């Protein structure tokens, strides 16, 4: 039987998973990140915002009253749909697990800005369209475009590797 030449198999494109999500801790109001979020979206990436305070009481959240009543009486899910928005409340048993929240709500996002106490690099605006990413190991200053390029990379942001755009160039020796 003659051998049939077939085109080489190509790997299907891998969809971003949880390991591709870059968490960035923020400690400034969400409005200060509006331009960055818009630029990330314009760059074709998905980005999310998570207010992480699992120890806070449910009544500390601002939610539509009918959802609070539905959750109080034991509804499995309580959902409010408004023009351009959907708010969902569901009961949670036990401690909040960050990975579970990310899997359920942020799959496909390249970055999630997290307001709250988590172990992640800290992102802060530093003026003139620049952003500082800081960890215990150090900090790197990025332009908006270079930070988006770093988020696009399959490697996570890391202080201990070659930065894309150092704030202060090292002097020639």
C-alpha positions as CSV (number, residue, x, y, z in Angstrom):
1,X,0.0,0.0,0.0
2,X,1.5,3.4,-1.0
3,X,2.3,5.8,1.8
4,X,0.2,9.0,1.9
5,X,2.0,12.2,2.8
6,X,-0.1,14.2,5.2
7,X,0.5,17.7,6.5
8,X,2.2,17.8,9.8
9,X,0.0,18.0,12.8
10,X,-0.2,21.3,14.5
11,X,-0.9,21.6,18.2
12,X,-4.2,23.2,19.0
13,X,-3.8,26.7,20.4
14,X,-3.8,26.4,24.2
15,X,-6.4,28.5,26.0
16,X,-5.1,30.5,28.9
17,X,-5.6,28.8,32.2
18,X,-5.2,29.7,35.8
19,X,-1.4,29.4,35.6
20,X,-1.4,32.1,33.0
21,X,-3.2,34.6,35.2
22,X,-0.9,37.3,36.7
23,X,-2.1,38.6,40.0
24,X,-1.1,42.2,40.8
25,X,-1.9,43.5,44.2
26,X,-3.2,47.1,44.3
27,X,-3.8,49.5,47.2
28,X,-5.2,52.5,45.4
29,X,-8.8,53.2,44.2
30,X,-10.0,51.4,41.1
31,X,-10.5,54.7,39.2
32,X,-6.7,55.2,39.3
33,X,-6.4,52.1,37.1
34,X,-9.0,53.0,34.5
35,X,-6.5,54.0,31.9
36,X,-4.4,50.9,32.4
37,X,-7.5,48.6,32.2
38,X,-8.6,50.3,29.0
39,X,-5.1,50.0,27.5
40,X,-4.9,46.3,28.4
41,X,-8.3,45.7,26.8
42,X,-7.4,47.6,23.7
43,X,-4.2,45.5,23.6
44,X,-6.5,42.4,23.2
45,X,-6.0,41.0,26.7
46,X,-8.7,40.3,29.4
47,X,-8.2,41.9,32.8
48,X,-10.2,41.6,36.0
49,X,-10.6,43.3,39.3
50,X,-11.0,41.4,42.6
51,X,-11.9,42.9,45.9
52,X,-10.4,40.3,48.2
53,X,-11.4,40.6,51.8
54,X,-12.7,37.1,52.8
55,X,-12.9,38.0,56.5
56,X,-15.3,40.9,55.8
57,X,-18.9,40.4,56.8
58,X,-21.4,40.0,53.9
59,X,-23.3,43.1,55.0
60,X,-20.1,45.1,54.3
61,X,-20.7,44.6,50.5
62,X,-23.0,46.9,48.6
63,X,-25.4,44.6,46.8
64,X,-29.0,45.0,45.7
65,X,-31.4,44.5,48.6
66,X,-33.4,41.8,46.9
67,X,-30.2,39.7,46.5
68,X,-29.4,40.0,50.2
69,X,-32.9,38.8,51.0
70,X,-32.7,35.9,48.6
71,X,-29.3,34.8,50.0
72,X,-30.6,35.2,53.6
73,X,-33.6,32.9,52.9
74,X,-31.4,30.2,51.4
75,X,-31.5,30.7,47.6
76,X,-28.7,28.7,45.9
77,X,-28.0,31.7,43.7
78,X,-29.3,35.3,43.7
79,X,-28.7,37.2,40.5
80,X,-29.6,40.8,39.5
81,X,-29.3,41.9,35.9
82,X,-29.2,45.6,35.1
83,X,-28.2,47.6,32.0
84,X,-24.7,46.4,31.3
85,X,-24.2,44.6,34.7
86,X,-24.9,41.3,36.4
87,X,-24.4,40.9,40.1
88,X,-24.4,37.4,41.6
89,X,-24.5,36.2,45.2
90,X,-24.0,32.6,46.1
91,X,-23.4,31.0,49.5
92,X,-19.9,29.8,50.3
93,X,-19.1,27.1,52.8
94,X,-15.9,27.3,54.7
95,X,-12.9,29.5,54.1
96,X,-12.5,31.5,50.8
97,X,-9.9,29.9,48.5
98,X,-8.3,32.4,46.1
99,X,-7.6,29.8,43.5
100,X,-11.2,28.7,43.5
101,X,-12.4,32.3,43.0
102,X,-10.0,32.8,40.2
103,X,-11.1,29.6,38.4
104,X,-14.7,30.5,38.7
105,X,-14.7,34.2,37.9
106,X,-11.4,35.0,36.0
107,X,-10.7,32.2,33.7
108,X,-9.2,33.6,30.5
109,X,-8.0,36.8,32.1
110,X,-4.3,37.6,31.6
111,X,-4.2,39.8,34.7
112,X,-6.3,40.3,37.8
113,X,-5.8,43.4,39.9
114,X,-6.5,42.4,43.5
115,X,-7.5,44.9,46.1
116,X,-6.6,43.2,49.4
117,X,-4.0,41.3,51.3
118,X,-2.5,38.7,49.0
119,X,1.1,37.5,48.2
120,X,1.6,39.0,44.8
121,X,3.6,41.7,43.1
122,X,2.3,45.2,43.9
123,X,1.2,47.4,41.0
124,X,1.1,51.2,41.4
125,X,0.9,54.1,39.0
126,X,4.1,56.2,39.1
127,X,3.1,59.0,36.8
128,X,3.7,59.9,33.2
129,X,2.1,56.7,32.0
130,X,4.5,54.5,34.0
131,X,3.7,51.7,36.4
132,X,5.8,50.2,39.2
133,X,5.7,46.5,39.9
134,X,7.2,45.8,43.3
135,X,8.0,42.6,45.3
136,X,10.2,42.0,48.3
137,X,13.0,41.3,45.8
138,X,12.9,44.7,44.1
139,X,10.9,46.8,41.8
140,X,10.7,47.5,38.0
141,X,9.2,50.5,36.3
142,X,7.3,49.8,33.1
143,X,5.6,52.0,30.5
144,X,2.0,51.0,29.9
145,X,3.0,49.3,26.6
146,X,5.9,47.4,28.1
147,X,3.7,46.2,31.0
148,X,1.1,45.0,28.5
149,X,3.9,43.2,26.6
150,X,5.1,41.6,29.8
151,X,1.5,40.4,30.6
152,X,1.2,39.0,27.1
153,X,4.3,36.8,27.7
154,X,3.7,33.3,28.8
155,X,6.2,33.9,31.6
156,X,4.9,35.6,34.7
157,X,6.2,39.0,35.7
158,X,9.3,38.5,37.9
159,X,11.7,40.9,39.5
160,X,14.6,38.4,39.4
161,X,14.8,38.2,35.6
162,X,15.8,40.7,33.0
163,X,13.2,43.5,33.2
164,X,11.6,45.0,30.1
165,X,12.1,48.6,31.1
166,X,14.2,49.5,34.1
167,X,13.4,52.8,35.8
168,X,17.1,53.6,36.3
169,X,19.5,52.3,33.7
170,X,22.7,50.8,35.1
171,X,25.8,52.9,34.3
172,X,28.3,51.5,31.9
173,X,31.3,50.0,33.6
